[in-house]
């Protein structure tokens, strides 16, 4: 029979090797996210024009809400497109 030395796992054991996430807005001391700065807001939008989620960007909840409002304002006054095909 198999001993404890011969135990094999189907999936590798999870080891915490993830890099530390941080909010870029808190780190740099942002007070206001400007909706008129289209180039900056393009960094927070994916190729299809969707707002990047917090889990990917590492943005805190407070600033993610501000980013969403700024992007929506910029879309409303036609600084950013609502839908795009290969935006970047």
VMD Tcl script that draws the C-alpha trace (Angstrom):
set ca {
  {0.00 0.00 0.00}
  {0.98 3.64 -0.39}
  {2.74 5.34 2.46}
  {2.58 9.02 3.37}
  {5.71 9.67 1.32}
  {3.92 8.60 -1.85}
  {1.01 11.04 -1.52}
  {0.56 12.98 -4.75}
  {-1.62 15.99 -5.28}
  {-3.60 16.60 -8.45}
  {-3.20 20.37 -8.09}
  {-0.03 22.03 -6.82}
  {-0.16 23.34 -3.29}
  {-0.99 27.05 -3.27}
  {1.94 29.17 -2.19}
  {1.46 32.88 -1.61}
  {3.71 34.38 -4.28}
  {1.38 37.20 -5.28}
  {2.88 40.66 -5.38}
  {1.61 43.25 -2.95}
  {-1.18 45.35 -4.45}
  {-1.48 49.03 -3.73}
  {-3.70 51.90 -4.75}
  {-1.76 54.13 -7.13}
  {-3.97 57.11 -6.23}
  {-3.31 56.83 -2.49}
  {0.39 56.26 -3.03}
  {0.78 59.39 -5.19}
  {-1.60 61.50 -3.10}
  {-4.35 62.23 -5.62}
  {-7.12 64.50 -4.35}
  {-9.11 64.78 -7.58}
  {-9.39 62.62 -10.71}
  {-9.82 64.93 -13.70}
  {-12.46 63.78 -16.17}
  {-10.99 66.08 -18.85}
  {-7.70 64.14 -18.98}
  {-8.59 61.52 -21.59}
  {-5.08 60.05 -21.90}
  {-4.94 59.26 -18.18}
  {-8.42 57.74 -18.18}
  {-7.50 55.51 -21.13}
  {-5.07 53.67 -18.82}
  {-8.03 52.64 -16.64}
  {-10.10 51.30 -19.53}
  {-9.58 48.05 -21.46}
  {-9.49 47.60 -25.27}
  {-13.27 47.42 -25.59}
  {-13.79 50.62 -23.57}
  {-14.90 48.94 -20.33}
  {-13.78 50.22 -16.94}
  {-11.09 47.97 -15.44}
  {-12.21 46.27 -12.19}
  {-10.60 46.85 -8.81}
  {-9.25 43.33 -8.57}
  {-7.07 43.94 -11.63}
  {-5.95 47.52 -11.00}
  {-5.57 47.36 -7.21}
  {-7.44 50.64 -6.81}
  {-9.15 51.26 -3.47}
  {-12.95 51.46 -3.33}
  {-12.98 55.21 -2.75}
  {-10.89 55.96 -5.82}
  {-12.56 53.30 -7.98}
  {-15.85 55.13 -7.50}
  {-14.18 58.41 -8.48}
  {-12.59 56.78 -11.53}
  {-15.97 55.41 -12.62}
  {-17.62 58.81 -12.30}
  {-14.79 60.51 -14.19}
  {-14.91 57.98 -17.03}
  {-18.68 58.27 -17.30}
  {-18.46 62.08 -17.39}
  {-15.76 61.92 -20.07}
  {-17.93 59.58 -22.13}
  {-20.92 61.89 -21.77}
  {-19.05 64.91 -23.17}
  {-17.43 62.73 -25.89}
  {-13.84 62.69 -24.62}
  {-13.93 58.89 -24.41}
  {-15.95 56.47 -26.54}
  {-18.66 54.34 -24.97}
  {-17.72 51.30 -27.04}
  {-14.53 50.84 -29.01}
  {-12.93 48.15 -31.11}
  {-9.22 47.90 -30.20}
  {-9.01 51.23 -28.36}
  {-5.32 51.05 -27.37}
}
mol new
graphics top color blue
foreach p $ca { graphics top sphere $p radius 0.5 }
foreach p [lrange $ca 0 end-1] q [lrange $ca 1 end] { graphics top cylinder $p $q radius 0.2 }
display resetview
